C-alpha cells in the first residue's frame, strides 16, 4: 500500500501528532461513527412520503418492473431493480423500503472507511467520515426512497475497489495478472453510471486521471472495461425491452424541462446555466450542507421571484474560495496523493457537469450532495499536504482546527431535527400512514386508500400526483394528464381522456392540469361528471368524479 501522504521532511508537526493519535484510536473511532450514524438514522427516521414525486416514482417503476416487466431505465435502473426484489420479498411495505435506505447510509460510512484507510491522512479520513455519519442533509436520505441513499453506498463500495486497484497498478504488473481487477474496476464505474445517469461522466474523469499521469494504457482500459458492461446493457434495453437511455438526457437538453415546444438549449443558454448553477451549487449548497452558510428560507416573496432567490444564494466570494481550494488541492495532490486526486476528479466532474446539464429551476442540494464527500476528501487532503509543506507554521494548527470543527457545524441542526422527530418516530414505527402530514395530504392519502379498495382493478384515475397515489393505494390506477388548451372543446378533451382510458378525475390541491380539465368539462357539460367520493372539507378537500362518456 502506498503511503497516505509522503512527507518532504522528517520533522514532526502537529499534523503528525494528531494523525498518530487518530491511528491509535482508529478502530474505536470507526465504530463510534458507525454507531452514531445508525442511531441518528433511527432518530431522524421519517415514515412519510416527501410529496416531491421522485421517491414515490422509484417505488412505482420497481412495482411495474415486477408486475409488467417494464424496465426502469429513465432515472437510473439500479435502485428500482433493487426495490423490485424487495417488493417480491416483502410486498408494498414502505417502512421496509426506508429501512434499506438507512442501511445504505450506514453502509456508506463502513465502506468509506475501508476504502480510504491508509490512503489519506487519518485526520482527513475521520473528518469526512463524521460528516457522512452526522450530517442531517445526508441522513435525510436514510428514511426516503430517493436513489441517493443507494448511490452513497455504491460510491463508497466502488472506491473500496478503486483505491486497491490503483495500489495494484503502482506495482506495474503485467495485464495478464490483473485483468480480473480491471473487470471489477469497469463494473463499478458502470454501476455508478446506471445508478445516476449523470454519473456517466465519471468514466471520462477517471480516464483523464490516468492521462494526466501519462498512463495511456490505463486510460484506454478504463474505457474498454466500462464498454464491456455498457454495450450489452444498451443492447438489452433495445432488444429485450424496446427502450433507450436518452429520455432523461433529451429532457435536460431542452430550454424548458416541462415544455419541449420551446426547443433545445443553445450555446448562450448553456453559458447562462453554468454561471447561474455555479452560484447555486458551489457558493450556496456546497457550504450550507456543511453548516458554513445558513439555510435560506423560502418565503412567499422569493417564491414569486426566482431571480431574487438566486441572488440570495449566490456569493462570488464563496465561489472564488471553492475554486481556489480546488486548484490548491489539485496542485498539492498531483505528486503526493493519487487516491485523493482521483476522489476529487470523480466528485468534481459529476458536480461540475450538473452546473451545465440541468436547468436552473431545479436548484436542489440533492443533485450535488452525493459527490460532496469525495470533493472534500480531495480538498482536505490537499490542504493537509500544503499545510505540512508550508513554511508558515501557524497554518498547521489552523488546518487541524478546521478539519475537526467542520464536521461539528451541523450538529445543532442534527439535534434539533432529532428532537422535533421524537414524537413522530413511535407513530411511524407502529405503521401510521397519515401522522404528521398536512391536512391536504391526509385527505389525498385517504382518497387514494379508498380508490385502491373500491375502484375496479382496471380503473384509471387522472391525478396530479400519480406516483404518490400508487404508493398509498397500493394499486397502479393513477394517470398523469396534460393541461388542456383554453380553446379545446369538451369533445376533444373527452376524447383525449378516453384515449388514455381515464374514467375518473381526482380533484385536489396538487393537480392543476386535472382541475383545468374538470373546469372545462363542468362549465359546459356538467352532466358528464358525477362525484362519487369526498375526503375532507373546504379548500383542503379531495373529490373523486366519475366521467360519463
C-alpha positions in Angstrom: 0.0 0.0 0.0 1.3 3.5 -0.9 1.9 5.9 1.9 -1.1 8.1 2.6 0.8 11.4 2.4 4.5 11.1 1.6 6.4 13.8 3.5 9.2 16.1 2.2 10.6 16.5 5.7 11.3 14.2 8.6 10.5 16.9 11.2 7.3 16.2 13.1 4.4 18.6 13.2 1.1 19.0 15.0 -0.5 17.3 11.9 1.7 14.2 12.5 0.9 14.2 16.2 -2.9 14.3 15.6 -2.6 11.7 12.8 -0.7 9.3 15.1 -3.3 9.9 17.9 -6.1 9.0 15.4 -4.2 6.0 14.2 -4.0 4.5 17.7 -7.8 5.0 18.1 -8.9 4.4 14.5 -10.9 1.3 15.2 -12.7 2.8 18.1 -13.5 6.0 16.1 -14.7 3.9 13.2 -17.2 2.1 15.3 -18.3 5.3 17.0 -19.0 6.7 13.6 -21.0 3.6 12.6 -23.0 3.6 15.8 -23.7 7.3 15.7 -24.8 7.1 12.1 -27.1 4.2 12.8 -28.5 5.9 15.9 -29.3 9.2 14.1 -30.7 7.4 11.1 -33.2 6.0 13.6 -33.8 9.3 15.5 -34.4 11.1 12.2 -36.4 8.4 10.7 -39.4 9.8 8.7 -42.2 7.5 7.8 -43.8 9.9 5.4 -43.5 10.3 1.6 -42.0 13.6 0.6 -44.6 14.5 -2.0 -41.7 15.5 -4.2 -42.7 12.7 -6.6 -39.3 11.1 -7.3 -39.3 9.0 -4.1 -42.7 7.6 -5.0 -41.7 7.2 -8.6 -38.9 4.8 -7.8 -41.3 2.6 -6.0 -43.8 2.7 -8.8 -41.3 1.8 -11.6 -40.0 -1.0 -9.4 -43.5 -2.3 -9.0 -44.1 -2.1 -12.7 -40.9 -4.0 -13.4 -42.1 -6.8 -11.1 -45.6 -7.0 -12.5 -45.4 -5.7 -16.1 -41.7 -6.3 -17.0 -41.2 -2.6 -17.8 -37.5 -1.9 -17.3 -36.9 1.3 -15.2 -34.2 2.9 -17.3 -35.3 6.5 -17.1 -33.7 7.8 -13.9 -31.1 5.0 -13.5 -32.2 1.4 -13.0 -30.0 0.1 -10.2 -32.2 1.3 -7.3 -35.6 0.4 -8.8 -34.3 -3.0 -9.8 -33.1 -3.5 -6.2 -36.5 -2.3 -4.9 -38.2 -4.8 -7.2 -36.5 -7.7 -5.3 -37.6 -6.1 -2.0 -41.2 -5.9 -3.3 -41.1 -9.6 -4.3 -39.9 -10.5 -0.8 -41.9 -8.1 1.4 -44.7 -6.7 -0.8 -45.6 -3.0 -0.9 -44.2 -2.1 2.6 -42.9 1.5 2.8 -41.2 1.0 6.1 -39.1 -1.8 4.7 -38.1 0.3 1.7 -37.0 3.0 4.1 -35.1 0.6 6.3 -32.9 -0.4 3.4 -32.2 3.3 2.7 -30.9 3.6 6.3 -28.7 0.5 5.8 -27.2 2.2 2.7 -26.4 5.3 4.6 -24.7 3.3 7.4 -23.0 1.1 4.7 -21.5 4.2 3.1 -19.7 5.1 6.4 -18.4 1.5 6.7 -17.1 1.3 3.1 -15.7 4.8 3.0 -13.5 4.0 6.0 -12.4 0.7 4.4 -11.9 2.5 1.0 -9.6 5.3 2.2 -8.0 4.0 5.4 -4.2 4.1 4.8 -4.6 6.0 1.6 -5.3 9.5 3.0 -4.3 11.1 6.3 -6.3 9.9 9.3 -7.4 13.5 10.1 -8.9 13.9 6.7 -10.5 10.4 6.8 -12.3 10.9 10.1 -13.3 14.5 9.3 -15.1 13.3 6.2 -16.3 10.1 7.9 -18.0 12.0 10.7 -19.5 14.4 8.2 -21.1 11.4 6.4 -22.2 9.9 9.8 -23.7 13.1 11.4 -24.7 15.4 8.6 -28.6 15.8 8.7 -28.7 16.5 4.9 -27.1 13.2 4.2 -29.0 11.3 6.9 -32.3 12.6 5.4 -31.9 10.1 2.6 -31.8 7.3 5.2 -35.6 7.4 5.5 -36.7 8.2 2.0 -36.9 6.2 -1.2 -34.9 8.5 -3.4 -31.9 6.7 -5.1 -29.4 8.9 -3.3 -29.0 6.5 -0.4 -28.0 3.7 -2.7 -25.7 6.0 -4.7 -23.9 6.9 -1.5 -23.4 3.2 -0.7 -22.3 2.2 -4.2 -19.8 5.0 -4.5 -18.2 4.1 -1.2 -18.1 0.4 -2.2 -16.7 1.4 -5.6 -13.9 3.4 -4.1 -13.0 0.4 -1.8 -12.1 -1.3 -5.1 -10.7 1.8 -6.9 -8.1 2.5 -4.2 -6.9 -1.1 -4.2 -6.8 -1.2 -8.0 -4.7 1.9 -8.2 -2.4 0.4 -5.5 -2.1 -2.7 -7.6 -1.2 -0.6 -10.7 1.6 1.1 -8.8 3.4 -2.2 -8.9 3.3 -2.1 -12.7 2.2 -5.7 -13.1 1.5 -7.4 -16.5 -2.1 -7.1 -17.7 -2.4 -10.9 -17.6 -2.1 -10.9 -13.8 -4.6 -8.1 -13.1 -7.3 -8.5 -15.7 -9.8 -9.5 -13.1 -9.1 -6.3 -11.1 -9.7 -4.3 -14.3 -13.0 -6.1 -14.9 -14.2 -5.2 -11.3 -12.9 -1.6 -11.9 -15.0 -1.3 -15.1 -18.0 -2.9 -13.4 -18.2 -0.4 -10.6 -17.8 2.6 -13.0 -20.7 1.1 -14.9 -22.8 0.6 -11.8 -22.3 4.2 -10.7 -23.3 5.4 -14.2 -26.6 3.4 -14.1 -27.4 4.4 -10.6 -27.5 8.1 -11.6 -27.5 8.8 -15.3 -25.5 12.0 -14.9 -22.7 10.0 -13.3 -21.7 8.5 -16.7 -19.2 11.4 -16.9 -17.2 9.6 -14.2 -15.8 7.3 -16.9 -14.3 10.3 -18.6 -12.9 11.9 -15.4 -11.3 8.6 -14.3 -9.7 8.2 -17.8 -8.5 11.8 -17.5 -7.0 10.9 -14.2 -4.8 8.3 -15.8 -4.0 10.6 -18.8 -2.5 13.3 -16.6 0.0 10.8 -15.3 0.6 9.7 -18.9 -0.8 6.2 -18.2 -2.2 5.7 -21.7 -2.9 2.0 -21.4 -4.7 2.5 -18.1 -6.9 5.3 -19.6 -7.8 3.0 -22.6 -8.5 0.1 -20.3 -10.8 2.3 -18.2 -12.9 3.0 -21.3 -12.7 -0.6 -22.6 -13.8 -2.3 -19.3 -16.6 0.2 -19.0 -17.8 -0.6 -22.5 -17.7 -4.3 -21.7 -20.6 -3.7 -19.4 -22.2 -0.7 -21.1 -22.6 -2.2 -24.6 -24.5 -5.3 -23.5 -26.7 -3.2 -21.3 -27.7 -0.9 -24.1 -28.3 -3.9 -26.4 -30.5 -5.4 -23.7 -32.6 -2.3 -23.4 -33.2 -2.0 -27.1 -33.7 -5.7 -27.9 -35.4 -7.1 -24.8 -37.2 -4.0 -23.5 -37.5 -1.8 -26.7 -36.1 1.1 -24.7 -33.2 3.5 -24.9 -31.4 5.7 -22.3 -31.8 9.0 -24.0 -35.2 10.0 -22.5 -33.9 12.0 -19.5 -31.0 13.3 -21.5 -33.3 14.6 -24.1 -35.4 16.5 -21.5 -32.4 18.2 -19.9 -31.2 19.4 -23.3 -34.4 21.4 -23.7 -34.7 25.0 -22.7 -37.7 24.1 -20.6 -37.8 20.7 -18.9 -41.6 20.7 -19.0 -42.2 22.3 -22.3 -40.3 20.7 -25.3 -42.0 23.1 -27.7 -39.5 25.8 -26.6 -36.8 23.9 -28.3 -33.3 22.8 -27.3 -30.9 25.0 -25.3 -28.3 27.0 -27.4 -24.7 27.9 -26.5 -25.6 31.1 -24.7 -28.2 29.2 -22.7 -25.6 26.7 -21.5 -23.2 29.5 -20.6 -26.1 31.1 -18.6 -26.9 27.8 -17.0 -23.2 27.3 -15.9 -22.9 30.7 -14.2 -26.3 30.5 -12.5 -25.9 26.9 -11.4 -22.3 27.5 -10.2 -23.7 30.3 -8.0 -26.4 28.0 -6.7 -24.3 24.8 -6.1 -20.8 26.0 -5.3 -21.4 29.2 -3.5 -24.5 28.1 -1.6 -25.4 24.4 -1.5 -21.8 23.2 -1.0 -21.5 25.4 2.0 -24.9 25.2 3.5 -24.9 21.4 3.7 -21.7 21.7 5.7 -23.3 24.3 8.0 -20.9 27.1 6.8 -23.7 29.1 5.3 -27.2 29.4 6.8 -30.1 27.8 5.0 -32.1 30.3 3.1 -35.8 30.1 4.0 -38.2 30.0 1.0 -40.5 33.0 1.6 -43.5 33.9 -0.4 -41.6 36.8 -1.9 -38.7 34.6 -3.0 -41.1 32.0 -4.5 -42.6 34.7 -6.7 -39.2 36.0 -7.7 -36.7 33.2 -8.7 -34.1 35.8 -9.6 -34.1 37.2 -6.1 -33.8 33.7 -4.6 -30.8 33.1 -6.9 -29.2 36.4 -5.8 -29.7 35.4 -2.2 -27.9 32.1 -2.8 -25.1 33.4 -4.9 -22.0 34.9 -3.4 -19.0 35.3 -5.7 -16.6 35.2 -2.7 -17.7 31.7 -1.8 -17.3 30.6 -5.4 -13.8 32.0 -5.6 -12.9 30.3 -2.3 -14.2 27.0 -3.6 -12.3 27.4 -6.9 -9.1 28.4 -5.1 -9.3 25.3 -2.8 -9.8 23.0 -5.8 -6.8 24.5 -7.6 -4.6 24.3 -4.4 -5.8 20.7 -3.8 -5.1 19.6 -7.4 -1.6 21.1 -7.3 -0.8 19.5 -3.9 -2.2 16.1 -4.7 -0.7 15.6 -8.2 2.6 14.2 -6.9 1.7 13.4 -3.4 -1.6 11.5 -3.3 -3.2 9.9 -6.3 -6.0 8.4 -4.3 -7.4 11.7 -3.1 -6.8 13.2 -6.5 -9.0 10.5 -8.1 -11.6 11.2 -5.5 -11.5 15.0 -6.3 -11.7 14.3 -10.0 -14.6 12.0 -9.6 -16.8 14.2 -7.4 -15.9 17.4 -9.1 -16.5 16.1 -12.6 -20.1 15.0 -11.9 -21.0 18.0 -9.8 -19.4 20.3 -12.4 -21.4 18.6 -15.2 -24.6 19.3 -13.3 -23.9 23.1 -13.5 -24.1 22.8 -17.3 -26.5 19.9 -17.8 -29.5 20.8 -15.6 -32.0 23.6 -15.9 -31.6 26.3 -13.3 -35.2 25.7 -12.0 -34.0 22.6 -10.1 -31.7 24.3 -7.6 -31.6 21.3 -5.2 -28.8 20.3 -2.9 -29.6 16.6 -3.6 -28.1 17.0 -7.1 -24.6 17.5 -5.8 -24.8 16.2 -2.2 -23.7 12.6 -3.1 -20.4 13.9 -4.6 -19.5 16.4 -1.8 -17.7 13.8 0.4 -15.4 12.9 -2.5 -14.7 16.6 -3.2 -14.0 17.1 0.5 -11.5 14.2 0.5 -9.6 15.9 -2.3 -9.8 19.4 -0.8 -9.0 18.3 2.8 -6.1 16.1 1.7 -4.7 18.9 -0.5 -5.0 21.4 2.4 -3.3 18.8 4.7 -0.3 18.4 2.3 0.0 22.1 1.7 -0.1 22.8 5.5 2.5 20.1 6.0 4.9 21.6 3.5 4.4 25.3 4.1 7.0 27.3 6.0 4.2 29.2 7.8 3.9 27.2 11.0 0.7 28.9 12.1 -1.2 27.3 9.1 -0.8 23.8 10.6 -2.9 24.2 13.7 -5.5 26.2 11.7 -5.9 23.2 9.3 -6.2 20.8 12.3 -8.8 23.1 13.8 -10.8 23.3 10.6 -10.9 19.6 9.9 -12.1 18.9 13.4 -14.5 21.8 13.5 -16.3 21.5 10.2 -18.0 18.1 11.0 -19.4 19.7 14.1 -21.1 22.6 12.4 -24.3 20.7 11.5 -24.6 19.1 15.0 -27.1 21.7 16.3 -29.4 21.2 13.3 -29.0 17.4 13.7 -30.1 17.6 17.3 -32.9 20.0 16.5 -34.3 17.6 13.9 -33.9 14.6 16.2 -35.8 16.4 18.9 -38.6 17.5 16.5 -38.9 14.0 15.3 -39.2 12.4 18.7 -43.0 12.4 18.9 -43.4 11.2 15.3 -41.0 8.3 15.4 -43.1 5.9 17.6 -46.1 6.6 15.3 -44.1 5.7 12.2 -42.6 2.6 13.7 -46.2 1.4 14.5 -47.1 1.8 10.9 -49.1 5.1 10.9 -49.8 6.2 7.3 -51.1 9.7 7.9 -49.3 11.0 11.1 -47.7 14.4 10.7 -49.0 15.1 7.2 -50.7 18.4 6.4 -54.5 18.3 6.0 -54.5 18.3 2.2 -52.0 15.4 2.2 -54.1 13.4 4.8 -57.2 13.8 2.5 -55.2 12.8 -0.5 -53.9 9.7 1.2 -57.4 8.7 2.5 -58.8 9.2 -1.0 -56.1 7.1 -2.6 -56.6 4.3 0.0 -60.4 4.5 -0.8 -59.6 4.3 -4.6 -57.3 1.3 -4.1 -60.0 -0.5 -2.1 -63.2 0.4 -4.0 -62.5 1.1 -7.7 -62.2 -1.8 -10.3 -58.7 -3.2 -10.8 -58.5 -1.7 -14.3 -59.8 1.8 -13.4 -57.7 4.8 -14.4 -57.8 8.0 -12.3 -56.4 11.3 -13.6 -54.2 12.7 -10.8 -51.6 15.4 -10.3 -49.6 13.0 -8.1 -50.0 9.6 -9.8 -46.8 8.1 -8.2 -47.9 9.1 -4.7 -51.4 7.9 -5.5 -49.9 4.5 -6.5 -48.0 4.2 -3.2 -50.9 5.0 -1.0 -53.5 3.0 -3.0 -51.0 0.1 -3.4 -52.6 -0.1 -6.9 -51.4 1.2 -10.2 -54.6 3.1 -11.1 -53.4 6.7 -11.5 -52.6 8.5 -14.6 -51.0 11.9 -15.3 -52.7 14.1 -17.9 -51.7 17.2 -19.8 -53.2 20.6 -19.3 -56.0 21.3 -21.9 -55.7 24.4 -24.1 -58.3 27.1 -23.4 -59.7 26.7 -27.0 -60.2 22.9 -26.7 -63.7 21.7 -27.0 -65.3 19.3 -24.5 -65.4 16.7 -27.2 -61.7 16.9 -27.8 -60.8 16.8 -24.1 -63.2 13.8 -23.6 -61.6 12.0 -26.5 -58.1 12.6 -25.1 -59.2 11.2 -21.7 -60.8 8.2 -23.4 -57.6 7.5 -25.4 -55.8 7.4 -22.0 -58.5 5.1 -20.7 -59.2 7.6 -17.9 -62.5 7.0 -16.1 -62.1 9.3 -13.1 -60.8 12.8 -12.1 -59.2 13.3 -8.8 -59.6 17.0 -7.8 -57.2 18.2 -5.1 -54.5 20.8 -4.5 -51.9 19.0 -6.5 -53.3 18.6 -9.9 -53.6 21.9 -11.9 -54.0 20.0 -15.2 -56.7 17.8 -13.7 -58.5 20.8 -12.2 -58.4 22.7 -15.5 -59.8 19.6 -17.3 -62.6 19.4 -14.7 -63.4 23.1 -15.0 -63.6 22.9 -18.8 -66.0 19.9 -18.8 -68.1 21.0 -15.8 -68.8 24.5 -17.1 -70.1 23.3 -20.5 -71.4 19.8 -19.9 -71.7 19.2 -16.1 -73.8 16.0 -16.7 -70.6 14.4 -17.9 -69.2 14.3 -14.3 -70.6 12.5 -11.2 -69.0 13.0 -7.8 -68.7 9.5 -6.2 -66.4 10.2 -3.1 -65.1 13.0 -1.0 -62.4 13.2 1.7 -62.2 16.2 4.0 -63.9 19.6 3.9 -63.3 23.1 2.5 -60.3 24.0 0.3 -58.2 21.1 1.5 -60.8 18.5 0.5 -60.3 15.9 -2.2 -63.1 15.0 -4.7 -63.4 12.0 -7.0 -65.5 12.4 -10.1 -66.6 9.6 -12.5 -66.5 10.6 -16.2 -69.7 9.8 -18.2 -68.6 9.2 -21.8 
